[in-house]
Amino acid sequence: MDFSQMNAAEQAHMSRVIEKKQMQDFLRMYSNLVERCFNSCCNDFTSKALSSKEEQCVMNCTDKFLKHSERVGARFAEQNAESMGAASK
């Protein structure tokens, strides 16, 4: 984003808005990760601790979710770069 046309106060405000949005997106992603992996992996409520099977499931689920999110983000960035390149021509 080009903030060069804004004064310092407007730039600072926009930076705070963007940071807040990024934090909300991160918290949403984290919440989705917790919910998905808990629902998929945790099914024995007779103990406070996770079983080794549940723990491994959570580790695999977390790893897959984060790799998926990273890949989607990379593809989004590629598409954005392509569209910005096409728009500047």
N, C-alpha and C positions, 0 to 999 in steps of 0.2 A: 504494500500500500504506500502511496505517496502522500506523506503528511507535510510536504514542503510548503504547501499553500496555507497551512494553519499556523497560528501563533503558538508560542510555547505552552500556554495553558491548555489550548485545544489539543495539542500533541500529547501532553501529559494525560489529559482526560481519555483520549483515544487509547493510549497505551494501557491505562487501568482497565478500560472496558475489554480490551483484547485479552489481557491477563486473566480477568475474571471469567471470560468465556472459555479460555483454555483450561482453567481450573475446573470449571463445571464439566467440560468435556472429559477431562481426566477422571473426575469423580464418578461420572456416569459410566465410563468404561470399566473402572475398578468395581463398581457396584454390579454391573452386568457379569463381570468375570466371577466375582464371589458367588452370585446367585446361580449362575450356570454350573460352576464346578461343584458347589455344595449339593445342588439338586441331582447332579449326575453321579456323584461319588459317595456322598455320606448317607448311609442307610441303616447303620447299626447304632442305635441310640442307647444301648445298654451300658456304655462306658463313656467317660468324659474324653478319653483319648481316641485319636483316630487309629484304626487298625492299619497294619502295614499295607494291606491291599487298598484301603481308602486313601492313605497318604500317597501311594504311588499314583493312584487315579487322579488325585488333586494335582500332583506335580505334572503329570502328562496333560491334563486338561488346561492348566495354567500355561504350560509351554506352547500348546497348540493355539490357544486363544491369543497369546502375545505375538506369536509368529504370524498368525492370520491378520491381526491388527496392523502389524508392521508392513506386511505385504500389501494390504489394502491402502495404507497410507502412502506407500511408494508408488502404487499405481495411480492413486489420486494425484500425487505430485507430478507424475509423468503426463497425465492427461491435462493437468493445469498448465504445465510448461508448453505442451503442444498447442493448446488453445490460445495461450498468450502469444506464442510464435505466429500462429495463423492470424491473430488479430492485429499484429504489428506489421503484417505484409500489406 
